Amino acid sequence: MMLPSISAIAVALPVVALGTVNGRRLCAPYLRHAFVYLCRLMPRKWLYATLKLSSLISYTLFDLALELTNVPTPTESSWLRRVRSLPAKGTWIGPNVAETQNIKDWIMDSNTADIIIFWIHGGGFVFGSDTMYAPALIQLVKQLTNEHKKNVRLFSLEYGLAPKHKWPSAPTEVLECYRNLVQKLKIPACKIIVAGDSAGGGMAVSLIHDIMKESLPLPRAALLVSPWVNLDLASPTYQTLAKDDYLTLAAAKQFRTLYLPTDMSPTDPRVSPIYLPSLQLFPPMLVIYGATEVFSHDIAAFVKKCQKDGVEVDSVAPPDSAHVWFMMEHLCANDGVWYNAVRDTANWCAQQFLSGTSSKSL
């Protein structure tokens, strides 16, 4: 008679642990550590094959895997506060923001911070969330706060996803959020670093172009992680590096189809900023990507375009590194590699705020 009860408990425990918010929070430290340990035990090709399979089965399954392995620990959760407005729907990251009694006053006081990072998350325009890479974002803010003694706040935008929200919905929300930061919250643009990963990285580039078109003040700098700057998908590295990355050409094509209107060309510079006529007057940029990711050819070409147009740009592309490796510690060989990368990125960000200095190589 006990067997059905034991079976029911065996089924119920993982459902409660992973299917509820409180369950995921409780299990987060163990889940994250176990997943990182498992990933590092697996041969890299097996890991990428597993991630590829999940994305081919369903991008929703891939999204769930990313969310579960990036659930903040209780300590990290004190750095997070979700909001519905001011400047938009999304999450603020800062020391003890979760415990702040009057969040509106805290937000309105953001113009007194030393650095504001405006983050645009990736996910191929079709999945992801403002907290998808919360551990990495928190670590970056911690480094700037503790090591550089800066008052730093990060806002990660929750924007509408395709196919329900096709282009230009997401970039319109991104521009409106930036407008609210500088106009409603009165944050000086010279304190803002615009940042994003993958699709969000591409939108960060487009945002800077839109800011110039709208005659808004430019941000201090831009931080791009594996930016998707070319939706044409004709790069040779989609074939030559297919075995060295978990992101597939098939997945990229699916994301593009779901995001773009049927009458829009993927080479339109509004969605593929590598085709912008000029990047002159863009702020200093740091571009982080994987030397063996399928986007690498397009990203390297984008970096060269920046250099040609006189943009101060630094790039970091470690060998044997995949798409958005910087955002996920389990894609790095060990914790030291990831922490050092976050530290170096924090150093670069802080350096942009030293008066009289320009961008330096990492």
N, C-alpha and C positions, 0 to 999 in steps of 0.2 A: 504493500500500500504506500510505502514511502517513496518508491521509485518515481511515480508521477510528480510528486512534490519536489523531489530533487531535480528532476528534469525541468520542471517549471521554473525553479529558482535559477538553474543554469542558463535558461533562455532569458529570464527577466533581468538578471544582473547586467549583462552587457548592453541590453536595450536601455535600461535606466542609466547606466554609466555613460554611454555614448550618445543616447538619444535625447537626453535632457540637458539643459544649460548647467544646472547645479551638478549633475553627474559628471559632465565633461570638465567642469572646474575642479571637482574633487580628484578626478583621475588624471588631470593635466600633467602634473610633474612626472608621474609614472609612465604615462602614455608617451610623452615627449622623449624621455630618457630611453625608454625601451625601443622606440622607433629609430632614434639616432644610433643606438647601439646596433640594432639590426641592419640598418643601412650601411654602417661601416664594416660589418662582418661580411656583407654580400659583395661579391665581385661587382665592379662598377657597371659592367654590361648587364648583369642580372637586375640591378637596381633600375637602370634606365628602361630595360625591357618591361619590368613591372609597372613603371609609371606610364610607359607608352600604352600598355594593354589597358590600363584603367581609363586613359583618355580616349582610346578607340571604342571601348565599351560605352562610355558616356562621359561627357565633360562634367556632368553633375557629380559622378563618382570621383573624378579627379579633383573637383572642387572640395568635396567632402573630405578626401584624404588630406588635402592641404590645410583645411580648417581644423581638423582634428589634431594634426601634428603641430599646430601653431596656437593651440588654446593657451591663453596666458595662465601662468601659475598664480596662486593667491598673492604672492609678493609682487608680481608684475601687474596684477589687476589694480593695485593701488595707483598705478601710473596712468590708468585709462578712465575716460569719462565720455560716454556717448551722449550726443546732443541732437536735437531735431532742427535747430537753427543756430544762427550766430557762429560762424558765417553761413552754414548750411547743415544739412543732415550729415553726420559723420562722427568722428571720435577725436577728442583732444588727448594728447599725451604730454604729461608733465609730472614733476614730483608731487606725490600725494594729491593729485587732482581728484581722485575718487572720493576723498574724504572732505573735499571743500563743501562747506555748507551752502554758500550762495554762489552757484556756478555762473550766474549771469554777470555778477560783479567780477569774478575771476576772468571770464572771457573778455569783458570790456576793458580789463586792465592789461590785456595782452600787448597793447601798444607800448608798455613800459619794458617788455622783454628785450633781451639783447638779440636773440635770433628767433625767427618764426620759420619753421619748415612746413611748406604746404605740399602734402604727399598725395599723389594720384595712383591708386593701386592698379595692378595689371589683372590679367585673366582673360586676355583675348577679346575684351569688350563684352563677353557673355557670362562670365562667372567671376567670383572673387567678392571681397568685401573690404570695408575700411579697416578691419582688424585681422585680415588674412595673414599678414606678416608682422603682427604685433610684437613678438619677441625681438626681432631685428630692429624695428623702429624704436622700441624702448631702449635697447642697448645703445643705439646711436645717440639718443637724447641723454642717456646716463653718462656716456663718455664726454659729451660736451658740457654737461652739468658738473660732473665730478672732477674731470681732469683739466678742463679749461675754465672752470668757475664762471660759466655763462648761465644766464637766466634764459633757458631754452624751452620753447613750446612747439609741439608738432600737431598740425591738424591734418587728419586723413579723411578725405571726402568719400561719402557713400553716394555714388551716382547711379543713374538708371542703366540697366543692362539690356543688351540685345538678346533675343530678337524683339522683345516688347518695345525697347527703346533703341531704334536704329539711329545711325548718324543723321542729323547733327546733335542729337539729344545730349550725349555725354560731354562733348567739348563745349556745348552751350552752358551746361551746368558748371563745368570747370571754370570757364571765364567768369560766370556770375559769382562763383565762390571767391575768386581772386578779387573781383570788384568789391565784394562785401568786406574782405579783409582790409583793403586800403581805404574804402570810403565809409562803411558803417562802423568798423572797429578802429578806424583811424590809425592803422599800423603803417608806419613809414615803409614804402616799398624797398628801401635800402636795407631793411632788416629781414627781408623775406628770401628764402631759398626755395625755388620751385623744384619739386622732385617727383620722380615716379619710376615704376618698374614695368618693363614689357610694354603692353598696350598703353599703360599709364605714362611710361617714359616717352612714347611717341606723342601722346596728348600734351605732355609738358612742353615739348618743342613747339607744337602747334599753338599752345597757350601763349608762349612768348611772342610768336608772330601775331596772334590776335590782340595781345596787349598793345603792340606797336600800332596796329590798325586802329584800335580804339583810342589811341593817344593817352593810355594809362601809363603811370610810372612803371619802369622796368624793375624786376626783382634784382637782388644783389648778385645772385648766382643760380646755377641750375645743376642738379645732381640727377643723372640718368643711369638706371640699372637695366642692362640688356634691352634698350629701347627698341620697340618695333617701329622703325622709321620708314619701312617700305612694304606696302601691302601687295606689291606686284607679284611676289613669291617666285621670282625668276632667278634668284641668286644660286650660283653653283653649289654653295655649301649646304643647301637643302638635300643634295645628293651625296656630296663628298664627305659630309660630317654626319650623315644620318645615323651611323652606328655609334657616334660619340656623344649624342645628345638624346634626351628623353622627349623633346618637342619634335613633333612630326610634321611633315608637309601636309599630310591629310588633315590633321587637327587645325593647322593654320588656315587651310582652305575653308574648312567648316566655319571657323570663327569669322573669317572675312565675309562669307556668304550671309551669315546671320546678321552681320553688322551693317554692311553697305546696302544702300538702296539699289535696286536692280539697274537703274540707269546711270550709276556712278562708276567712273573708271577707277581702278585701284591705284593708278598713277597720278590721280588728282592730288596736288600738293596739300590740299586741306586735310587729307587722311594719310598721305605719305609725305611727311615733311622733308624727306631727302630730296624731293623735287622742287622745293621752294627756290625761286630764282636767286635769292640771296639771303645769307644769314648775318650780314653785316649789322653791327650794333647790338648783337646778341650779348648777353652777359657771360662772364666766365663759366665754363662747364667742366664737370668731372663726369666721365663716361666709364662705367664699370660693366664689363661683359665677360663672357667666357671665350677663350681662344678656340674651343672646340664646339661652340654652340652653332646651331644652324643659322642664326641671325648674324654671325660674326662678319661675313663678307659685307653685308649692308651697313653694319655699324661702323666697321673700319672705313668704308667709303664716306659715311656721314662725318666721321672725325676728320678725314682729309678735307672734306668740303668746309668744315668749320675753320680749319687752319688756313685754307685758301682764301676765305672771306675775312680773315683777320680776327677771328674769335679766339680768345684765350681758352684753350682746351687741354685738359689732362685726360689720359685714358689708362685704364688698368685692365689687362686681359691675361690672367694667369693661365699657364698651360694646363691641359686636361681638366678644364672647368666648363660646366654646362650652363644652360640658360638660367638666369636669375640666381646663380649660386650664392650670391651675396645675401640674399633674403632668407636662405634656408641653411642652417648650420649642418644639417645632416647630408648636404651635398658636398661638404668640405671634408678633406682627409681627416681632420681632427679639430678639436675646439680651438686650438692655438691659431690655426690658419684663419678661422672665421673671426675670432676676437681681434687678431692683428689687422684684418681687413677693415673691420668696423672702427678700430682705433685710428687707422690711417685716414679713413674717410672723415672721421670727426676732426682730425687735424687739418684736413683740407678745408672743411667747412669753417672752422675757427679762423683759419688763415685768411679767408676772404674778408674778415672783419678787422684785420689789422690795417690801420690807416697807412696809406702810402705804399702798400705792398700789392703786388699782383699775383696771379695764380702761379704756383710753383709745381714742379713735377713731384710726384709721390716717390 
